[in-house]
């Protein structure tokens, strides 16, 4: 059987050590007349590194039921595309082998993609045999196991291996089928309530990143006369949000572009009639925030982009290469600031996968929150990674724009990954997008597990390296010699970290090694350690810092803007026009001290009060996060009252009603009205 199915005249035979024990190590040997007494394995690819056999090696790792479950899943998928296969029990440990004989050879890239996507669906799959066309091999049916017994056929006809009929087209169909499963089983990303979307200077949601051109579908909708005005507006807004536009960018087009007809007018029995200006502002604000949330909560492409799969494949391949190099240099991430550096590198890879670009805009606070480190730690980590050649800065920070970084400092990422593929081996449709989804899910799970209160740097938290180790442990028990290389630490240090994780109750030691304890959530362990809420407090502090800075920049823009003779007074808090002027801000004019200078402390207090809900303000946010007017009445025992806010008004230097400015005569002329109160 081995001679009939082997793509090469040689096999790999297990080695016996000096004590006569069969080791898990193999050496080449020519296929002879008699079978070896020790385990042997056949190569899956021929000398030309094209696969003639497919062997899915499902390891039990102490859980034979999991291997059997994944076997049934893979067997069903193989049957769906018409691939005849043989299922074997590999030995006494409960592992499984699924064999497919190929009548046509398949290139190594397609098989490697098949393995990665299958691993995402079936976690017990060993990637090594299908990922290495040079040395990848598996024990054939009937070969002995080093722990005793033989590889036993459970179902299937061995003639499917010795006289195969499977074609390369069927293998590519299997890849496409798996690609669809990966995209379907990976849920869309939900918005973390502890990390809300950022607000621009006018209080509207937006997505971080440089502004790009509208997608073709959204651009066409913007310029076309709509048959369904509401649906056309939605296509425009989700495209604008995905292209990193701001609310003000869309608002500036309301009066001119046909695709925004739903904002300008409403349908009546007599046709469409113009909306009042205030209603236009409310419609656009509500629909814009909804579109931003929709785009943020979805990892999938918006619209029909024929280049998406190719671009997704290119960025996924590059990120996979970065991660492989980082794993190979594991010692780099265990010394000094290395644990934080690896977290920042992983976060940059996640953002690159989202952006489908190796170059991206990323500020230190955003990276810090995603990685679970401080902003200064994130800043120094970027510098260290840049000095070592892992990343490079492509553009410095400029005003409201953060610095641009690339995870491709050597510019190795090709714009078209199909150039290197032959016409005989086309890329299976959907494979690139699915590969991006799979690696994105892996990195997101890793960064989420590591970025927790329990793994912050200050004691009694466990530290960054312990978090990186925990993120690489799953429910399958692993011995110390496997866990130590994952973080690049020596066995003694790794054992100490494992002891701390075990003492915290989130990791448990079994006979075969250490594994996670799902019964104890990390939040409970953080409560016990007294470190719960650290990252939430840090996120709140950073949001206040961002808003205070944006408020100051808006005031600076207003002070430098030319004064118009017909200029109206500046709008107060929450009273912005459809297209805000330069220098306006959701919080209104910046507070000032009696000498006219900006009062930064007062601005910070106002922002904190807004965040904590203790400030008296002219607007609030509803359940969807949209700005709305508050209905607070200074009258007791009143059930329902129609209320109206009296706008206090401001002079050019920020003085309110009843306060005479030392630099001008206003606005004390309105002192008879009560500032910042609500009357019914």
N, C-alpha and C positions, 0 to 999 in steps of 0.2 A: 504494500500500500504506500509506504513512504517513497519508494522508488517511482511509483506511478504518478504521485501527485507533486513531488518536489520540483520546484522551478530550477534547482541547481543540482549538480552531481554531488554536492556535499551537504552534510547536516551538522548540527551542533550537538555535541554529546556532553553530559554532565561530568564534572571533575570530582575525583575522590581525594580527600585530604589525607594527611599522614596518618590519621587515626582510622581510616577506612570509612569515614562518614561522607555521604554524598552531599556536595555543596551546591548552592544555587548559583553555579558558575558553569559556563559551557565553552567548549572549544571545538574547532572545525575538525571534521573527519569525513573521509570519502565514504559514500554509501557502499557497503559490502554485501556479501551474500547472506551473512548471518546478522541478525539484529543485536545491538549492544544489550548487555544486561542492565546498564544504567539508563536513566531517562535521556531521551534525545528530542530534538525539535527541528522542524523543517523551516526553511526560509519561506517568506511569503512573497518576496519579489525576486525576479531573475537578476542576472548579472547586469542588465541594462537599467536596473532600479525601477522597473515597471511591475506592478503587482499582478501575479497570476492566481493568488489565493487571498481570500479575506478570512481572518480568524478573529472573532470578538472574544477576548479573554475577560470573563466576568469573575472577579475575585470575591470570595466569600467574606474574608476578613472577620471571621467569627460570627457572621450572620448569613447562613446559607439561604434563609428565606428571602433576603434582599437580592441575592444573586439569582435565585429562581424567578423572582418577580421580574427583574430586568431581562432575564432570558425570554420570558413570555412576551414582553413588550417588543423586543428586537425580532423575535421569531414572527410575530404578527406583522411587523413592518416589512420584513423580507418577503413574506407571503403576499402582502399587498402589491408589491411591485413585480411579483412573479419570479423571485430568486429562489431556486431550490437550495436547501441548506441541510446541514447535519448538526444535531445538538448532542453534545457529549458532556458527561460528568467528568471533570478533569482528574479527580482523585478523591481521597477520603475526607478532604476539608470542605467539600460542598460547592466548589467553584464550578463554573460552566464554560464550555467552549462552543461557539457557533461558527461553523465552517461553511464557506461558499467557494466553489470552484468557478474560475472565470475562463470562458472560451476566448475572450478578448482581453488583452492586457489593459490595465488602467494606470494612468500616471499617478505619481506619488502625491502631488498636491491635492488631487481630488480625494484620494483615500485619506489623507491627513484631515481634510475638511470633514469627511464622513465620520472619522473617529471623534473629532472634537464635538460635533453636533450630537452624535450618539451619546457621548459622555454627559452632555448637558441633560439629556432625557433619562439616561441610565447611569447613575453615579458609580456603580460598581465596576464599570468598564475600565480596563487598563489601556492607556493610550500608547504605551511604548511599542508594541508589535506593529501597529498600523501607522505609526508616525515616523518610523525609521526604515527606509527601504534598503539600507545597507545591511543591518544586523537584526532587523525585526524577525522574530521566529516564535513558533508555538509548538508544543508537543502534539503530534498527530493522534488520531484515534488508535487506541491499542498501546500507545507508548506508556512505560511505567512512570509512576510518580515517586519522587524522592521520599515521601512520607509513607509509601506503601500503596499497593493497588495499581490500577491502570486507568487510562482514559477510556471510559466506557460509552458506547453509543446509546443514547436514550431514544432518539427518534430521527428519522431521515434515512436516505439511501446513500450508501458510500459511493455508488456509481455517479452521484452528482459531483464528486470530487475527482474521480479517476477519468470520467468522460463528461466534462462540464459543458453546460449550454448557456451559462449566464453571459450577458453582453455588457459592454461598457455603457451603453445607453440605459440599461436597467440600473446600473450602479449610480449614474447621474440622477435617475428618477428617484432612487432611494435618498440621495442627498437632498433633492428638492422637497421630498416628503418630510424629512427630518427638519429641514429649514422652516417649513410651515408649522411644525409642532413646536419648535423652539420659540417662534414669535407668538404663537397662541398660548403657550404655557407660561411665558414670562409676562406677568401683568404690567400694565402701564404704571409708571411711577406716580405715586400719590404725593401730594404736597405735605411736607412735614410741618405740623402746626407750631413746632418749636423753632422753625427756621422759615419764617414767612417770606414771601416774595418782596423784593425791594420796591420802594416808592421813589418816584422822581421828585424833583423840586416842587411840583404842583400837586403832590399827593396821589398820583396815579401809578398803578402797578406797571412794571416793565421787566424784561429779561435782560440780564447782564450780558454785555458783549458789544462789539463794534457793529454799527448799522450797515446792513447789506442791501442789495437790490431786492425788490419784491420777487417772489417766485412767479413763474410765467402765468400760472392759473390766477393768482391774485392780481397781477398787473393787468391781465385781460379783463377781469371783473371790475377793476377800478375804472377802466376807460369805456366800458360798454353800457348801453342803455338797458337797465334791468327789466326783465319780465317779472321777476320776483325780487322786489327791492330788499326784503329782509334777508333772504338767502344770499344775495349778492354782497350785501354788507358783511355778512359773516365770513364769506370767502376772502374778502379784502382784509378783514381784521385779523384772522388767524395767520394769513400770510405776512402781514405787517409785524405781528407779534413775533413770529418765528424769525423774521429778518432783523429783529432787535430794534424795530422802530419804537418811538415813544408816542404817547397820547397826543402831544402837541404837534407831532409830524402829521398825524392823520387829521387832526382838527384844522390844520391850515388848508386842507384840501376840500373841506366840506362845501364851500360855496362854488367850487368849480368842477369837481369830478362827478360824472354821471353815476358811478357805482356807489356813491354815498347818498343816493336819493332818499333812502329810508331815514336818514338823519334829518334831512331838510324838510321832508313833507310826510304826511300821513294819509292813508287811504280813507276815503269817505264814499257815500253813495253818489256824490256828485263828482267823483274823481279825487285826485290827490290835492291837498291844500297845504300851505306852508305851516310849519310848526313855529311857535314862538322861539325866540333865541334861547331862553332858559330851558325850554323843553328839549331843544337840540343838544344843549350841553349835557343834560341828564341822560338822554338816550345814548349818546356817544360814550359817555363815561361808564355807564352800566355795561354796555356791550363790549367796550374795550377791556375792562377788567375781567369779564367772563372769558374773552378770547385769550388773554394772557394766561389765565389759570388753565384753560384747556390745553394750550401748547406746552405749558410747564409740566402738566400731568401726563403727557404722552411722549414716549420715546420714539414713536413711529413717524415716518415722513408725512408731511402735509402736502397733499396734492399728488399729481402723477409726474414724478421725476424719473425719466428713463436712466439717468446717470447715478441714481441713489445707490443701487446695489453695487456698482463698481467702486464708487467712492467709499462706501461703507466697508467693502472688502479691503481696500487699500489702507484705510486708517486702522482697521482691526488687525491686519497683518503687521503694521508698524508697531502698534501698541503691544502686540504679542511678542515682537522682537525685543522691545524695551524691557518688558517684564522678564523675558528669558535671560537677558543680560544682567538684569538686577538680581535675579535668583542665583545666577552663577557667581556673582560677586557678593554673596550673602554676608561676608565678614565686614563689608563696608557699612552695613546698616546696624551693626551691633555695638560700635564704639562711639563715644562722644555723643554728638547730635545725630548720629546715624539713624536711630529709630524714628525721629521726627522727619528726617530727610526722606526716608522711605514712604512715610505717610503722605508727604507733600508730593512726591513723585507719583504715587498711586492716584491722588486726587487730580493731578494734572492730566493723567491718562484718562480718567473718567470724563473730565471736561472736554478733552480732545475727541473722545468718542461721541459725546453729545454734539459737538460742533462739527464733526466730520472734517476736522482740520487739525494739523499738528501745532499750529500757531493760534494762540487764544489770548484774550484779555482776562487778567485775573489779579484782583487786589489782594493784599495780604490778609485782610480781615476775613474775606470770603474763604480763602484757602484755609485759614486758621480754624474757622468754624467747621468746615467740612472734614478737616483732619483731626480735630479734637486737640489742637495745640494753641498756644498763645500767638498773638499777631507778631510779636517780636521774634518768637521762635520760628514762625513761618517765614519772616523776612530773612533771617540768617540762614534758614534751610535753603531758600532760593539761591542765595549767594554761594553757598557751598556746592549745591548741585551744579550751578553754572561754572564754578571754578574747576570742577571735576569733569566737565564735558557732558553731563547727563542732559542738561537743558541749556538754552541760551536766551538772552533778552533780545527781542527784535525791535522793540520800541519802548522808550521811557514813558513814565507817567506824564500826562499833559492835562492840567486842569481837572475836569471831572472824569477824565479817562484814566484807567489804571494802566500799569505797564503791561506790555505784551510779551509772552514767553512762548517758546517752542520746545517740544520734546523731540525735535528733529534737528539738532544743531548742525549735522553734516549734510542736511538737505537730501537725505536718501529716499524720502517718500516719493514714489513715482505718481504722476498724475493719472496714468492709465496702466493699471496692473494687467490688462489683457494682452499687452504687446508681447509679453514673454511667453504666452501660452500658444500652443500650436492650434491649427484649425481642427485637428482630430480630437483635441481635448478641450472643448469649450467649457466655460464655467457654468455649473448647474444654476439655473435661475433661482434667485432668492438666497443663495448660499452666503453671499457677502453680507447682506443685512442680518441673516441669522447668526453669522459668526460675530458680528458686532454686538448683537443682543446677548449672546452667550458670554463673551468676555466682559461686557458691561455689567451683567448680573453678578459675575464672580467678583469683579473689583468693587462694585457697590456694596456687596455683602461684606467684603473684607474691611473696607473703610468704615462702614456703619458699625461693625462689631468693635473695631479698634477705637473709634471716636466716642467714648463713653466716659461719664463722670468717674467711673472706677479706675480708668486708665490715664488719668491726668498726671502731671509731673510731680505735684506737691503731695507729700505724705499727709494722711495715711492712705492715699491712693496708691495703686500698684505700679504706676509708671508706664511710659510709652512702650518700652520693649515688652513688658508683660501683655499689653494690649495687642501688640503685633503678633505675639505668640498665640494668644487666645483666638485671634482672628483666623489662624491657620489650623486650629484644632476643630474637628467635627465630632459627630457622635460615634465614629469608628475609632476604636482604641489604636493608638500608635505608640511604639516604643521610643525610648529616649534617643536612640541613634538615628531615628527618622525625624524627630522633632528638632533636634539640635541644629542640623544644617539648614532648616527652614528659616531660622532667624540669624544664622551666622555666629551664634554664641558657642562657647565650649560646653561640653556636657555638664560640668559642675555648675556653671552659671545657669544653664537651662534647667537643671534639676531644682535649683533654688527658686527660680521663677515658677516652676510647676508646683512646688510646695506651697508657694504663696497663693497661687490660683486655687489649689486644692483646699487650703485653709479658708479661703473666701467662700467656698462651697459651689463654685461655678465649674469646676473641673473635678473629675473623680479618677482615681487610679484603679485599674482592673488588672487581670492577670496578664493581658497582652499589652498593656501600656495605659496611656491617659486618654480620656475622652470627655466631652462636654456633659454637663448635667442640665438638661433642658427644664427640669422641674423647678429650678431656681433662676428666675430672671435676673439680668444684670442690675435692674433698678432696685430689686430687693437687696442684693449684695451691696450696692452703693449706699442704701439707707443704713444697713448694718455698719458699714465702715465710716459713716458720717460724712460722706462726700457728695451726696445726692444734690443736684441742682447747680453744680459748679458751671457746667457748660451752658445751661440756660441763663445763668446770671451773666456769663461772659457774652452770650449772644445779645442780651438786652443792653449791656454796656456798649457793645459795638454798634448797635442800631442807633443808640442815642448819639454816639460820636459821629456816625455818618450823617444823621439828620442835622446836627449842629453845624457840621462843616458845610453841608449843602445850603443851609439857611444863610450862613455867612457869605458863601459864594454868590448867592442870589442878591444879597444886600450889596455886595461889592459891585456886581453887574449893574444894579440900579444906580449906585452912586456915580459910576463912570458913564452911564447912558446920557445922551444929550436931552435937555429938557425941552419939551414942546409947549408952546404957548397955550394950546387947547387941551393939554394933558389933564385928565381927571385925577382925583385923589387915588391913592393906592388902595386896592381892595384889602379888607381885613381878613381875619382867619376864616378859611373855608369859603370865601366869596370870590372865586376865580372866574374869569370869563371863559368863553369857549376857546379862544386862542389867547393865552396869557401873554402879557408884555414881558420884555426882558426885565429881570429883577424881581418879579412877583414870586411868591412862595405860599405854600399851603398854610403856613403859620402866620402869614401877614408880614408887616414890617418888622425888622429886627429890633428888639428892645435896646434902649440906649440909657446911658447914665445921665445925670443932670448936666454934665459938661458936654453932652452931645456925642460922646464916644460910644461905640458898641458895647453892650453889656453882655458878655459871653456867659457869665454865671447865671444871669436871669434867663437867657435863652435856653440854657441847659435845664434849668428848673422847669420851664414851661414844657419842654419836650418830655421830661420825666413825668410830669403831672399828666400830660396827654397819654403817655404810655400806661400809667397806672390808673387812668380813669378818674382822677381826682380834680382835674381842671374844669372850670366852667368855660365851655367853648361853644362856638356857634354851629358845630357840626359833630357828628359821630359816625361810626361805621356800622352798617347792618351786618347780617350773618354772612353775606357774600363779600364783605370788605368794602362796599361802596360808601362814599361819603353821603351823609344824609343830615338834615337839620335835626337838632335835638328839640324835645318838647318838655322843657323843665319850667315850671311855673312857681314863682315865689308866693304862692297862695296855698294855705293849708285846707284840707278837707274838700278838695275840688277833684271830681272824677274826670271830666273831660272838658278841656278848655282849648279853644283855638288860639294859638300863641304866635307871636311875631317878634323877631329879633330887631332891636333898634341898633343900627350900625353906628358905632362910636365915632368913626372917622379918625384920620390921622393927618398931621401936617407933614411937610417934607422931611422933618427930622424925627418922626415917629412919636410925637406927643399926641395924647388922646384928648377926648372932649373934656373940657373943664380944666385943662392944664395949659397955661400959656407958655409957649416955647420961647426960650431966650434968644433964639436966632431969627424968629419971624413972629408975626402977629397972630397966627392961628394955632389951634382951632378953638380957642376959648370962646368964640362967638356963639358956639352951640352949647354952652355950659348948662343951659337949662334942661337939656336932655340927660337922662341917666345913662352913663356908659356901662356897657357889658351887663345889662339886665334885660330881663324878658318881661313884657307886660301883656296881659290878656285883653 
